[in-house]
Amino acid sequence: MEVVKAGSCVLLDINNGEHFVFSRLTPAATVKLGKAKYSLAPVIGCPFGSQFEPKSSSLERSSRAEDNNAGEEEEEEEENAATKDNRNLIDDNTAQTLSAEEIHSMKREGSSGQEIVNALIANSASFESKTTFSQEKYKRKKQKKYAPRVIIRCPTAKSVCEAYFSKTPAKIGFIRVDSLSMILSLANVGEMSNVLVSDMVGGLLTAAVAERLSGFGTVCSVYYTPKAPSLDIVGLFNFDSATSSRIFRVRLSTLLESYNSGLQNGEPAPLVVEQEKNMEDDSGTGKLPQSEQPMDVQPEKAVTEAEQEKDMEDDSGTGKPLQSNPSMDVQPEKAVTEASQTSVSQISENLEPVSTNPTKQRLIQQPSNEDVSDWVKTGFSSLIVGALNADPLKTLQQLLPLLAPSAPFVIYHTYLQPLADCMFALQKERTAVSLQLSEPWMREYQVLPSRTHPHMQMSSTGGYILSGIKTLPQ
């Protein structure tokens, strides 16, 4: 989707990454910049990437070419201002002759933010004596306060991950954007793939896989908890009907039941027996410690089909919404979003994909028995695990038999030691090859004329990733 449509979800980038706000566009939607609210109605029909500035009671589209021209002028001034320095500047708050009452008077008269910034520059006694770098910093500071700029961005795996990581990284398990790209690459996610995902990071992994599949292939989100984990982030993506129809959610016990019932002569022993052996306690009694049972693997103890359908309705918006982070929800009838709040996402509880079909669509589908049987029979083409509260080794031991031979798997975790233990066990059992334990590292650079250097602050880690390729038992 290249043009913003009514009812679609957009990511509002305020002041070049200073704030990120998600908003479901309706004719009554507004955004709060500072202490004033502005209508988002002018955004509808504009292409993604458009820049807006507040004016009166709504946003007005501005040209981003003006910023490029200003940058070229600054480069020319830099060559003529090599002799300037800030040694004689004294910060005593006397250089600005424009009073606060005069600024408020300009606002009441309807002056634009850029006009106020120009007036501040004209009434500054020390502006001309500053270096070009200091002048640009002064302009940028005043522009953020009096003339904030809003860029309309399309929710993608990259933009959504960056927005969450900058404000609420715990919601997505501290997955950085470079870690997310590495996960998708090592899992060999591409069109016509059948990807099994254990997603307990808000739905980021499920949405990223679905975006890369583009409706060609299947993403199956498996869960084993009594109640299905929230996948709210999937609703932020403007998936079409073709993509939404290929996103499935299923309980692990359903896959295991189909796997065990489909065993034939010459195939491996039932999966449940093998799991029980792997999870025996150290005392040798053969009993599973209740505190270390990460998953419900008994099909007869699984929830009823009615309860499973109810879980599916919770994520599709057709039933009672799941309980999630309170900061991520607002009332469905209100589309007001506030940039000053620390929450990165303020979106309606009933998220629906944009479609020309007036009937309500499900964002996440419930697979049929035929789909489950086909997945178990052919095996999934790749596996991605993002379950931070479960033991990676025990989780992999239950999901690995569902993969096709020579299929890649990727496990993400915020700590190194659980993945190291898992890697050692896989090497000992010889159930996987090409095992690799990685820690993604990324540093951003400021690239500007005569001042290119690394950023002074950066994230310490983006988590740890264990990858490998499944092998058949000898």
C-alpha positions as CSV (number, residue, x, y, z in Angstrom):
1,M,0.0,0.0,0.0
2,E,1.6,3.2,-1.2
3,V,-1.2,5.7,-0.2
4,V,-2.7,6.1,3.2
5,K,-6.3,4.9,3.2
6,A,-9.1,5.5,5.7
7,G,-9.1,2.8,8.4
8,S,-5.4,1.9,7.9
9,C,-2.8,2.0,10.6
10,V,0.1,4.4,10.3
11,L,3.2,5.1,12.3
12,L,3.7,8.8,13.1
13,D,7.4,9.7,13.3
14,I,7.6,12.9,15.2
15,N,10.7,15.1,15.0
16,N,12.8,12.5,13.3
17,G,12.5,9.7,15.8
18,E,11.9,11.7,18.9
19,H,8.5,10.1,19.4
20,F,6.7,7.2,17.7
21,V,2.9,7.0,17.7
22,F,0.7,4.4,16.1
23,S,-2.7,5.6,15.0
24,R,-5.8,4.0,13.3
25,L,-6.9,6.7,10.8
26,T,-10.5,7.7,10.9
27,P,-12.0,11.1,10.1
28,A,-12.1,11.9,13.8
29,A,-8.5,10.8,14.5
30,T,-6.2,13.4,16.2
31,V,-2.7,13.5,17.4
32,K,-1.4,15.6,20.3
33,L,1.7,17.7,19.7
34,G,2.7,19.6,22.8
35,K,-0.5,20.8,24.4
36,A,-2.6,21.0,21.3
37,K,-4.5,18.4,19.3
38,Y,-4.4,18.3,15.5
39,S,-6.7,16.4,13.1
40,L,-5.2,13.6,11.1
41,A,-7.9,13.8,8.3
42,P,-5.4,15.6,5.9
43,V,-3.2,12.5,6.1
44,I,-5.7,10.3,4.3
45,G,-5.0,10.0,0.6
46,C,-1.3,11.1,0.9
47,P,1.6,8.7,0.1
48,F,3.6,7.2,2.9
49,G,6.7,9.2,3.6
50,S,4.8,12.5,3.4
51,Q,5.8,15.2,5.9
52,F,3.3,17.4,7.8
53,E,3.5,20.4,10.1
54,P,0.9,21.6,12.6
55,K,-1.1,24.6,11.5
56,S,-4.3,25.9,13.0
57,S,-6.3,22.8,14.2
58,S,-5.0,20.3,11.7
59,L,-1.8,19.1,10.0
60,E,-0.7,20.6,6.8
61,R,1.5,18.8,4.3
62,S,4.9,20.4,3.8
63,S,7.6,19.7,1.2
64,R,10.6,17.8,2.3
65,A,12.6,19.3,-0.6
66,E,12.9,22.5,1.4
67,D,15.0,20.6,4.0
68,N,17.3,19.3,1.3
69,N,17.8,22.8,-0.1
70,A,18.5,24.2,3.4
71,G,21.1,21.5,3.8
72,E,22.9,22.5,0.6
73,E,22.9,26.1,1.7
74,E,24.5,25.1,5.0
75,E,27.2,23.2,3.3
76,E,28.1,26.3,1.3
77,E,28.1,28.4,4.5
78,E,30.5,26.0,6.2
79,E,33.2,26.8,3.7
80,N,32.9,30.5,4.5
81,A,32.7,30.1,8.3
82,A,35.8,28.2,9.0
83,T,37.2,31.0,11.2
84,K,34.1,31.3,13.5
85,D,34.2,29.8,17.0
86,N,32.1,30.0,20.2
87,R,34.8,31.2,22.6
88,N,33.2,34.6,23.2
89,L,29.6,33.3,23.7
90,I,28.2,33.7,27.3
91,D,25.0,31.9,28.1
92,D,23.3,34.4,30.4
93,N,19.8,34.4,28.8
94,T,20.2,37.9,27.6
95,A,20.9,37.3,23.9
96,Q,17.2,36.7,23.1
97,T,15.2,39.9,22.9
98,L,11.9,38.3,21.9
99,S,9.8,37.8,25.1
100,A,7.5,34.9,26.0
101,E,4.5,37.3,25.8
102,E,5.4,38.2,22.2
103,I,5.7,34.5,21.3
104,H,2.2,33.8,22.7
105,S,0.9,36.8,20.9
106,M,2.2,35.4,17.6
107,K,0.6,32.1,18.3
108,R,-2.8,33.7,19.0
109,E,-2.5,35.7,15.8
110,G,-2.1,32.4,13.8
111,S,1.6,32.5,13.0
112,S,3.1,29.3,11.9
113,G,5.8,27.5,13.8
114,Q,8.4,28.3,11.1
115,E,7.5,32.0,11.4
116,I,8.1,31.9,15.2
117,V,11.5,30.1,14.6
118,N,12.5,32.8,12.1
119,A,11.5,35.5,14.6
120,L,13.6,33.9,17.3
121,I,16.6,33.7,15.0
122,A,16.2,37.4,13.9
123,N,16.0,38.6,17.6
124,S,19.0,36.6,18.8
125,A,22.0,38.8,19.3
126,S,24.4,35.8,19.4
127,F,23.1,33.8,16.5
128,E,25.3,35.3,13.8
129,S,28.5,34.9,15.8
130,K,27.9,31.2,16.3
131,T,29.6,28.5,14.2
132,T,27.5,26.9,11.5
133,F,27.2,23.7,13.6
134,S,25.9,25.7,16.6
135,Q,23.4,27.6,14.4
136,E,22.0,24.3,13.0
137,K,21.7,22.9,16.5
138,Y,19.9,26.1,17.6
139,K,17.5,25.9,14.7
140,R,16.8,22.2,15.3
141,K,16.1,22.8,19.0
142,K,13.6,25.6,18.3
143,Q,12.0,23.7,15.4
144,K,11.2,20.7,17.7
145,K,9.5,23.0,20.1
146,Y,7.6,25.5,17.9
147,A,7.4,23.7,14.5
148,P,7.3,19.9,15.1
149,R,7.3,17.8,11.9
150,V,5.4,14.6,11.5
151,I,6.4,12.0,8.9
152,I,3.8,9.3,8.0
153,R,5.5,6.0,7.8
154,C,4.1,2.6,6.8
155,P,4.2,0.0,9.6
156,T,6.8,-2.6,8.5
157,A,8.9,-5.1,10.3
158,K,11.7,-2.5,10.4
159,S,9.8,0.5,11.5
160,V,7.6,-1.3,14.0
161,C,10.6,-3.0,15.6
162,E,12.5,0.3,15.8
163,A,9.5,2.1,17.4
164,Y,9.0,-0.5,20.1
165,F,12.7,-0.9,20.8
166,S,13.1,2.8,21.3
167,K,10.2,3.1,23.9
168,T,9.0,-0.3,25.2
169,P,11.7,-2.9,24.3
170,A,10.5,-5.4,26.9
171,K,7.2,-5.8,24.9
172,I,9.2,-7.3,22.0
173,G,11.7,-9.2,24.1
174,F,14.5,-6.6,23.4
175,I,14.7,-7.7,19.8
176,R,16.7,-5.1,17.9
177,V,16.1,-4.5,14.2
178,D,19.4,-6.1,13.2
179,S,18.6,-9.1,15.4
180,L,15.2,-9.4,13.7
181,S,16.8,-9.3,10.2
182,M,19.3,-11.9,11.3
183,I,16.6,-14.2,12.6
184,L,14.7,-14.1,9.3
185,S,17.8,-14.7,7.3
186,L,19.1,-17.6,9.3
187,A,15.6,-19.2,9.2
188,N,15.6,-18.9,5.4
189,V,12.2,-17.3,5.5
190,G,10.9,-16.7,1.9
191,E,7.9,-17.2,-0.3
192,M,6.3,-20.6,-0.5
193,S,7.7,-21.5,3.0
194,N,5.8,-23.1,5.9
195,V,7.2,-21.5,9.0
196,L,6.5,-22.7,12.5
197,V,6.8,-19.8,15.0
198,S,6.8,-19.9,18.8
199,D,6.0,-16.2,19.4
200,M,5.9,-14.8,22.9
201,V,7.2,-11.3,22.0
202,G,3.9,-9.6,21.2
203,G,3.5,-10.9,17.7
204,L,6.6,-9.3,16.2
205,L,8.1,-12.5,14.8
206,T,4.7,-13.7,13.4
207,A,4.1,-10.4,11.7
208,A,7.7,-10.1,10.3
209,V,7.5,-13.6,8.8
210,A,4.0,-12.9,7.3
211,E,5.3,-9.7,5.8
212,R,8.2,-11.6,4.1
213,L,5.9,-14.4,2.8
214,S,3.6,-11.8,1.2
215,G,0.7,-14.2,1.1
216,F,2.8,-17.0,-0.6
217,G,3.4,-19.6,2.2
218,T,2.2,-20.2,5.7
219,V,3.1,-19.0,9.1
220,C,1.9,-21.1,12.0
221,S,2.1,-19.6,15.5
222,V,2.2,-22.3,18.1
223,Y,1.5,-21.9,21.8
224,Y,1.4,-24.2,24.8
225,T,0.3,-21.9,27.6
226,P,-3.2,-22.2,29.1
227,K,-4.2,-19.0,27.4
228,A,-2.9,-17.9,24.0
229,P,-0.3,-15.1,24.2
230,S,-1.1,-11.8,22.8
231,L,-0.2,-11.1,19.1
232,D,-1.3,-7.4,19.1
233,I,1.5,-6.3,16.8
234,V,0.1,-8.3,13.9
235,G,-2.8,-5.9,13.9
236,L,-0.5,-2.9,13.3
237,F,0.5,-4.2,9.9
238,N,-1.9,-3.4,7.0
239,F,-2.0,-6.9,5.7
240,D,-4.3,-7.6,2.8
241,S,-6.7,-10.6,2.8
242,A,-4.2,-12.8,1.0
243,T,-1.6,-12.3,3.7
244,S,-4.0,-12.5,6.6
245,S,-5.5,-15.8,5.3
246,R,-2.0,-17.4,5.6
247,I,-1.5,-16.6,9.3
248,F,-2.6,-19.4,11.6
249,R,-2.5,-20.1,15.3
250,V,-2.7,-23.6,16.8
251,R,-2.2,-25.2,20.2
252,L,0.9,-27.4,20.5
253,S,-1.2,-30.4,21.7
254,T,-3.1,-30.3,18.4
255,L,0.1,-30.7,16.4
256,L,1.4,-33.4,18.7
257,E,-1.9,-35.3,18.5
258,S,-1.8,-35.3,14.7
259,Y,1.9,-36.2,14.7
260,N,1.4,-39.3,17.0
261,S,-1.7,-40.4,15.2
262,G,0.0,-40.3,11.8
263,L,3.0,-42.5,12.8
264,Q,3.6,-45.5,10.5
265,N,5.8,-48.5,10.6
266,G,9.5,-47.6,10.4
267,E,9.1,-44.1,11.6
268,P,10.4,-42.7,15.0
269,A,8.8,-43.5,18.3
270,P,5.9,-41.4,19.5
271,L,6.9,-37.9,20.3
272,V,5.3,-37.8,23.7
273,V,7.3,-40.8,24.9
274,E,10.5,-39.2,23.7
275,Q,9.6,-35.9,25.4
276,E,9.0,-37.6,28.7
277,K,12.3,-39.3,28.6
278,N,14.1,-36.0,27.9
279,M,12.4,-34.2,30.7
280,E,12.9,-36.8,33.5
281,D,14.3,-35.5,36.7
282,D,17.9,-36.2,37.8
283,S,16.7,-38.6,40.5
284,G,15.9,-41.2,37.8
285,T,12.4,-41.8,39.0
286,G,11.0,-41.1,35.5
287,K,8.6,-38.5,36.9
288,L,8.4,-34.9,35.5
289,P,9.0,-32.2,38.1
290,Q,5.9,-30.1,38.1
291,S,7.9,-26.9,38.3
292,E,9.8,-27.8,35.1
293,Q,7.0,-28.8,32.9
294,P,7.1,-26.0,30.2
295,M,4.4,-27.3,27.9
296,D,1.2,-29.3,27.9
297,V,2.0,-32.3,25.6
298,Q,-0.9,-34.5,26.5
299,P,-3.6,-34.3,23.9
300,E,-6.3,-35.6,26.2
301,K,-5.6,-32.7,28.6
302,A,-5.9,-30.0,26.0
303,V,-8.6,-27.5,25.9
304,T,-11.8,-28.2,24.0
305,E,-12.3,-27.1,20.5
306,A,-14.8,-24.4,21.7
307,E,-12.2,-22.9,24.0
308,Q,-9.6,-23.0,21.2
309,E,-12.0,-21.2,18.8
310,K,-12.6,-18.7,21.6
311,D,-8.8,-18.0,21.8
312,M,-8.8,-17.5,18.0
313,E,-11.6,-15.0,18.2
314,D,-9.8,-13.0,20.9
315,D,-6.9,-12.2,18.5
316,S,-9.1,-11.7,15.5
317,G,-11.1,-9.0,17.2
318,T,-14.4,-10.9,16.9
319,G,-14.7,-11.7,20.6
320,K,-13.5,-10.4,23.9
321,P,-10.0,-9.0,23.4
322,L,-7.1,-10.6,25.2
323,Q,-5.5,-8.8,28.2
324,S,-2.3,-7.1,27.1
325,N,-0.1,-4.2,28.1
326,P,-2.5,-1.5,29.2
327,S,-0.4,1.2,27.6
328,M,-1.0,-0.5,24.2
329,D,-4.8,-0.1,24.2
330,V,-7.3,2.8,23.9
331,Q,-11.0,2.8,23.4
332,P,-12.1,1.5,20.0
333,E,-14.3,4.6,19.4
334,K,-11.5,7.0,20.0
335,A,-8.5,7.4,17.7
336,V,-6.8,10.1,19.7
337,T,-3.0,9.5,20.0
338,E,-0.7,11.5,22.2
339,A,3.0,11.9,21.3
340,S,3.9,13.1,24.8
341,Q,3.0,9.8,26.4
342,T,5.8,7.3,27.0
343,S,3.9,4.5,25.4
344,V,4.9,3.8,21.8
345,S,1.6,2.3,20.8
346,Q,-1.9,3.6,21.2
347,I,-4.2,1.5,19.0
348,S,-7.7,0.3,19.1
349,E,-8.4,-3.1,20.7
350,N,-10.3,-4.4,17.7
351,L,-7.7,-4.3,15.0
352,E,-8.9,-5.3,11.5
353,P,-7.0,-5.4,8.2
354,V,-7.8,-2.9,5.6
355,S,-10.0,-4.5,2.9
356,T,-12.7,-3.6,0.4
357,N,-14.8,-6.4,1.8
358,P,-17.3,-4.9,4.3
359,T,-17.4,-8.1,6.3
360,K,-15.1,-8.5,9.2
361,Q,-11.9,-10.4,8.5
362,R,-9.9,-12.4,10.9
363,L,-6.3,-11.3,11.3
364,I,-5.2,-14.8,12.5
365,Q,-6.9,-17.9,11.2
366,Q,-7.6,-21.3,12.9
367,P,-6.2,-24.1,10.8
368,S,-8.4,-27.0,9.7
369,N,-7.7,-30.6,10.4
370,E,-6.5,-31.0,6.8
371,D,-4.0,-28.2,7.2
372,V,-2.6,-29.6,10.4
373,S,-2.3,-33.1,8.8
374,D,-0.4,-31.7,5.8
375,W,2.0,-29.7,8.0
376,V,2.8,-32.7,10.1
377,K,3.1,-35.0,7.1
378,T,5.5,-32.8,5.1
379,G,7.1,-31.0,8.0
380,F,7.7,-27.3,8.4
381,S,10.4,-25.7,6.3
382,S,11.8,-23.6,9.2
383,L,11.4,-22.9,12.9
384,I,11.7,-19.7,14.9
385,V,11.5,-19.7,18.7
386,G,11.0,-16.5,20.6
387,A,9.7,-17.8,23.9
388,L,11.7,-16.1,26.6
389,N,9.9,-17.6,29.6
390,A,10.5,-21.2,28.5
391,D,13.5,-23.4,28.5
392,P,15.0,-23.3,25.0
393,L,16.2,-26.9,25.1
394,K,12.9,-28.4,26.2
395,T,11.0,-26.2,23.7
396,L,13.2,-27.3,20.9
397,Q,13.0,-30.9,21.8
398,Q,9.2,-30.7,21.3
399,L,9.2,-28.6,18.2
400,L,12.2,-30.1,16.3
401,P,10.4,-33.3,15.2
402,L,7.8,-31.2,13.5
403,L,10.5,-29.8,11.1
404,A,11.3,-31.3,7.7
405,P,14.8,-32.9,7.3
406,S,17.5,-30.3,6.7
407,A,15.2,-27.5,7.8
408,P,16.8,-24.5,9.6
409,F,15.8,-23.4,13.1
410,V,16.5,-20.3,15.0
411,I,16.2,-19.6,18.8
412,Y,16.3,-16.1,20.2
413,H,16.9,-15.3,23.8
414,T,17.9,-12.3,25.9
415,Y,20.5,-14.3,27.8
416,L,23.5,-16.3,26.6
417,Q,23.6,-19.3,29.1
418,P,20.3,-20.9,28.1
419,L,21.3,-21.0,24.5
420,A,24.8,-22.3,25.4
421,D,23.2,-25.2,27.3
422,C,20.9,-25.9,24.4
423,M,23.8,-25.9,21.9
424,F,25.8,-28.3,24.0
425,A,22.9,-30.7,24.3
426,L,22.3,-30.6,20.5
427,Q,26.0,-31.3,19.9
428,K,25.9,-34.2,22.3
429,E,22.7,-35.7,20.8
430,R,23.9,-35.0,17.2
431,T,20.4,-33.9,16.2
432,A,21.6,-30.8,14.4
433,V,24.5,-29.5,12.4
434,S,25.9,-26.0,11.5
435,L,25.2,-24.9,15.0
436,Q,26.1,-21.2,15.5
437,L,25.6,-19.0,18.6
438,S,25.7,-15.3,17.7
439,E,25.4,-12.0,19.4
440,P,24.3,-9.2,16.9
441,W,26.2,-6.0,17.3
442,M,25.3,-2.7,15.7
443,R,26.5,0.9,16.0
444,E,24.9,3.9,14.4
445,Y,27.0,6.6,12.8
446,Q,26.2,10.2,12.3
447,V,27.1,11.0,8.7
448,L,27.3,14.8,8.1
449,P,29.9,17.1,6.4
450,S,33.0,17.5,8.6
451,R,31.4,15.7,11.6
452,T,31.0,12.0,10.8
453,H,31.4,9.9,13.9
454,P,29.8,7.1,15.9
455,H,26.9,8.0,18.1
456,M,27.8,8.6,21.7
457,Q,25.1,6.2,22.9
458,M,24.2,2.8,21.6
459,S,22.3,-0.3,22.8
460,S,24.5,-2.8,24.7
461,T,23.0,-5.9,23.2
462,G,20.3,-7.1,20.9
463,G,20.0,-10.5,22.4
464,Y,21.5,-13.8,21.4
465,I,20.7,-16.1,18.5
466,L,21.2,-19.9,18.2
467,S,20.8,-21.3,14.7
468,G,21.3,-24.7,13.2
469,I,20.0,-27.3,10.7
470,K,18.0,-30.3,11.7
471,T,19.4,-33.8,10.9
472,L,17.6,-37.1,11.0
473,P,18.5,-39.5,13.8
474,Q,21.0,-42.2,12.8
